[in-house]
């Protein structure tokens, strides 16, 4: 998995890139990529989205 704080617009293979939690698209060269981060049971969880609209749709 790619570090969620890294620059995902360069040198990231599609099979290694995070995917949108709503549509499942690989987030490669996506300037609208959004990430939410939370702590659950003492572990950091990140959830990736391909747009603000998908972040707003997510109910996880």
N, C-alpha and C positions, 0 to 999 in steps of 0.2 A: 504494500500500500504506500502511496505517496504521502509525504508529510503534508497535512492540510494547510500549513502556512507557506508552503513553497509556491513558486511561480509556476502555475499549471499551464502556462501558455507556451512553454518551451520544453523540448526533449522529453516528453512523457508519452509512452506508448499507450494506445487505447486500452489494451488489456491490463495495464497497471494503474490506470487513472481511476479515481473514485467515480461512482455512478449516482445519478439523481435518484433520490428516495421515492419520487413520485412516478417518473416515466422510465427510469432505468437506463437512460442514455449516458454514455461515457462522457465525462467532463474534460474534454481535451480542447484547448484553444477556445474556451467559452468565456468571454469577458463578463457575462452576467452571472457567473458561478457564485453561489451563496453557500455559506456553511453555518450551521448552528452547533454550539458546543454546550454540553452540560455534564455534570458529575452525577453518576448514578451508582449506588452501592460502592462508593470509593473509587470508581474508575471513570476516566474521561471518555465520553461518547461524542463523536462528531457525526453529523448528518449533512449530506451534500445535496444541493439543489441546482438545477440548471437555470433558474430564474426566480425573481421575487414572487411571481405568480404561483410557481410550484411550491415555494416555501410557505406561502399563505394557504395553499390547499392542504398541506400535510397535516395529518391529525395524530402522528406518532407521539 
